Amino acid sequence: MRDVSEVWKSSRLGSVGAKLYDSVIEKESLAVPLSRVIFGTDLRKVYAAMDVVCDVPNGTSILDVPCGGGVTMRRLRRDQHLRYVAADISPVMLDRARKVAAESGVSAEFVEADVVNMPFSDREFDLIVCFNGLHCLPDPGAAIAEMARCLRPGGRLISSFVARGAVRRADAYAATLRAAGVFGPSGTNADARTWLSSAGLVVEKFESSGAFVVFEARSSY
């Protein structure tokens, strides 16, 4: 099994993964029916959760990690006054996200970083969004702990990921991607709740749709 972090960092392998992922996720009309077939999920719930970034007060500091090719960033409005930091371990993904920002006319900072060891201060962000990323990481629990460290008291983490053990065909598909080094180990719904509580986060929303989970948790520190 390939090291998932090394695959996404690779300019060659990461580029293939980035293009395949973005070619689907950027096209909601394609991603929604495809996800229903593969994952048994209504992906519209994930897209709706992404809209949080355009519905926060001016002055909010947001960390988008892993930002991927900028699909969440596309929801930003030009008239917003935010600090938006897009972080990813993949240089290819960051380049794609930069193009999204330039085309959309929105302001963002771009940081190449491993989500389990990020170059940010404790309690630096009001909101952290992590859409469709936890299942691509080698240690989701450690990633959530690191994100929790970077949240201000009362700050929110909003995320979605592909959970194990919910839909058989999704498990088979994920196993193939795991063998290719694109997916990490992920975890079950129960695992995710453990990751959150261990990180000192209070779960405010936890919704399953097929193999996908969308959750919102708040820092208790």
C-alpha angles and dihedrals in degrees: 000000000000122000103259094211092052091048093054092044092052114103090214104038093032090053091055092048092045094051094047093047096044093045088064107030093049090058107064092184088061100034096052098058093037092053091048090056098043103031103020088234139132099232091190086083089062093048090048090052090052089062089076089090092065093045103059129100121266111269094040116141113220131188116198108195127200086012095184113189093337103270093146091043089061087072093064119108123225092232094059120108105208141133102242117183118189113197131180139155089225117083088197092056091047091053090052091048091050089056090051091053092048093048093045095045094232128138121240142153118232122211129179103218145145108242092225092057110030125176094232131112125250112275094008102139137057094201134021120191121195109175121180091343110102093073089055094057129090094225115022093177092056090046092054091048090053092048090049089054090057095050122100118232106288091013120144135236114200118185148155130203144161109263126207123239099026104094122021097212090048090053090053092049092047091050089057092051090045090055089050090052096245097107127047126212095283113182146231127279088262091051090054092053089051092050090052098046092045089055092053094252123142114221112230098168131018116169128172124204111177107304094341125092124197115192141172122201134176130216112251095195 
